[in-house]
Amino acid sequence: MVSDGGYGVTIGGKLIGITPLDKTKVVNLIDECKRKNIPWGIQVNNSDTRYVPDGRFEEFTHDIYMKSKIVEGLDPENYPELYKAYVACFYPTELTLESLDGLPWCRFHKEYFFVEPANKAFGIKKIMDYFRADYSDAIVFGDAMNDITMFTDDWYKVAMGNAIPELKAKADFITDNVDADGIYNACLKLGLFLD
């Protein structure tokens, strides 16, 4: 499994490795959020729990994607590595955060955005290298902007029918929408099932 925007790799249920964010840049972002009174959180390990300094993040987002744990006096400087940061705000507030420049981020929820690495091809190559497999043997599926980094010429690229135009333009094959068995139908079309 490739996770954490491409910087986490799990094989056989075991985390092979995960690469953290640039700590200085994340600390600068959190400092700016503090100055602007914007709720925030950080992820300091490979878990389903984000650390927050108080209850404002949960009150603002009502998020169920991850658990939040309140840590009194939370200071990102106290952790050797930071893997994600979360900022609770509505669009276009993120465009006013100067310290966000140079950090990879995306928004999937209207109440917050998150900062995480954004290079899925990096993780795919790590998996292929682990198994000493040719990159050309990989097939990737995508539908959104966070998939654009894995749509390279190293392997076969399948865009979902509901994919953004940028992915469809780079795809080797366009399948049905994800909610219309797009992955299954692509696997059938590509002959990936054994008889």
C-alpha positions in Angstrom: 0.0 0.0 0.0 1.2 3.5 -0.8 -0.1 6.1 1.7 0.6 9.5 3.1 0.7 11.2 -0.3 3.2 8.6 -1.6 5.7 8.9 1.2 4.4 5.9 3.2 4.9 2.3 2.0 3.4 -0.7 3.7 4.1 -4.3 2.4 2.5 -7.4 3.9 1.0 -5.3 6.7 4.4 -3.9 7.8 5.3 -0.3 7.4 8.5 -0.3 5.3 9.1 3.4 5.6 7.5 6.9 5.8 9.2 10.2 5.0 8.3 13.2 7.1 7.5 16.7 6.0 10.0 19.6 6.2 9.7 20.3 9.9 10.8 24.0 9.7 8.2 24.8 7.1 5.5 23.0 9.1 6.5 24.8 12.3 6.3 28.2 10.4 2.8 27.3 9.2 1.6 26.4 12.7 3.1 29.6 14.1 1.2 31.6 11.4 -2.0 29.7 12.3 -1.5 30.6 16.0 -1.0 34.3 15.1 -4.1 34.3 13.0 -6.1 32.3 15.6 -6.8 29.4 13.1 -7.3 25.9 14.6 -4.7 23.4 13.7 -3.4 19.9 14.3 -0.4 17.7 13.5 0.4 14.1 13.0 3.6 12.9 14.6 3.4 9.2 13.9 1.9 6.6 11.6 -1.5 6.4 13.3 -5.1 7.4 12.9 -4.8 10.2 15.5 -3.9 13.9 15.0 -2.7 16.0 18.0 -4.5 19.3 18.6 -3.7 21.9 21.2 -7.4 22.3 22.2 -10.9 21.4 21.2 -11.3 24.1 18.5 -10.3 21.9 15.6 -13.1 19.3 16.4 -15.6 22.0 17.1 -15.0 23.7 13.8 -14.7 20.5 11.6 -16.7 17.8 13.3 -14.3 15.5 11.5 -14.6 11.8 11.5 -11.7 11.1 9.1 -9.3 10.8 12.0 -9.4 10.9 15.7 -8.2 14.1 17.5 -6.3 14.0 20.8 -5.9 17.2 22.8 -2.3 17.6 24.0 -1.8 20.3 26.6 0.8 22.8 25.5 1.2 21.1 22.1 4.3 22.4 20.4 5.4 20.9 17.0 9.0 21.7 17.9 8.9 18.9 20.6 8.5 16.2 18.0 11.5 15.0 15.9 9.3 14.4 12.8 6.0 15.8 11.5 4.1 13.8 8.9 0.9 15.9 8.4 -0.5 19.2 9.5 -4.2 20.1 9.5 -5.6 23.6 9.3 -9.3 24.3 10.0 -10.7 27.0 7.8 -12.9 27.6 4.8 -11.7 28.3 1.3 -10.0 30.7 0.4 -8.3 31.2 3.8 -5.5 29.0 2.8 -4.5 31.4 0.0 -3.7 34.0 2.7 -1.3 31.8 4.6 2.2 32.9 3.4 4.0 30.0 5.2 2.0 27.5 3.1 4.2 28.3 0.2 6.6 25.4 -0.5 4.5 22.9 1.4 2.3 20.3 -0.4 -1.3 20.5 0.6 -4.8 19.6 -0.5 -8.4 20.1 0.5 -10.9 17.2 0.4 -13.2 18.7 3.1 -14.8 22.1 3.2 -13.9 22.7 6.8 -10.2 22.0 6.7 -7.2 21.2 4.4 -4.2 19.1 5.2 -0.5 19.3 4.5 1.1 16.1 3.4 3.7 14.9 0.8 2.2 14.8 -2.6 4.1 12.4 -4.8 2.5 9.0 -5.2 5.0 8.0 -7.9 7.7 8.1 -5.2 5.9 5.4 -3.1 5.0 3.3 -6.2 8.7 3.3 -7.2 9.7 2.2 -3.7 7.3 -0.7 -3.8 8.5 -1.7 -7.3 12.1 -1.4 -6.2 11.4 -3.5 -3.1 10.2 -6.4 -5.3 12.8 -5.7 -8.0 10.0 -5.3 -10.5 10.0 -3.3 -13.7 8.1 0.0 -13.4 6.4 -0.9 -16.7 4.6 -3.7 -14.9 2.6 -1.3 -12.7 -0.9 0.0 -13.4 -2.2 3.0 -11.6 -5.7 4.3 -11.2 -6.7 7.8 -10.5 -9.5 10.4 -10.5 -8.4 13.6 -8.7 -5.6 16.2 -8.6 -3.8 14.3 -5.8 -3.2 11.5 -8.4 -1.5 13.6 -11.0 2.0 12.9 -9.7 1.6 9.2 -10.4 0.4 9.7 -14.0 3.9 9.4 -15.4 5.2 7.4 -18.4 6.9 4.8 -16.2 3.8 2.6 -16.1 0.2 2.2 -17.4 -2.2 4.9 -16.4 -6.0 4.4 -16.0 -8.2 7.4 -15.4 -11.7 6.9 -13.9 -14.6 8.1 -16.0 -15.2 10.8 -13.3 -11.6 11.9 -13.4 -10.5 15.5 -13.8 -9.6 16.5 -17.4 -5.8 16.7 -16.5 -5.7 13.0 -15.6 -7.8 11.9 -18.6 -5.3 13.8 -20.9 -2.4 11.8 -19.4 -4.2 8.4 -19.3 -3.5 5.4 -21.4 -7.0 4.2 -20.8 -10.2 5.8 -19.4 -12.6 3.5 -17.6 -16.1 4.0 -16.2 -16.9 6.1 -13.2 -15.6 4.8 -9.8 -19.2 4.3 -8.6 -20.0 2.3 -11.8 -17.4 -0.4 -11.2 -14.8 1.5 -13.1 -11.8 -0.3 -11.5 -13.4 -3.7 -12.0 -14.3 -3.0 -15.6 -10.8 -1.7 -16.3 -9.3 -4.9 -14.9 -11.6 -6.9 -17.1 -10.7 -4.9 -20.2 -7.0 -5.2 -19.4 -7.2 -9.0 -18.9 -6.0 -8.8 -15.3 -8.2 -11.6 -14.0 -7.1 -15.3 -14.2 -9.5 -17.9 -15.4 
